[in-house]
Amino acid sequence: MVLVSAPTIGFSFFILKNGVYMLLSCLVFALGLGLLLYRNETEKVLDKQNKL
């Protein structure tokens, strides 16, 4: 999601000059970053539980 939405943000800002499309792209980008962070945190928690 992050790899797809990053170029989409630039394309919508510089080429299309469409604010609504850029806002949607930014939301997808932020959601992708949040999911990556959540995945990394859950893996750390699971690793700690397995070591105990």
Long-range contacts (C-beta under 8 A, 24 or more apart in sequence): 1-28, 1-29, 1-31, 1-32, 1-35, 2-29, 2-32, 2-33, 2-36, 4-28, 5-29, 5-32
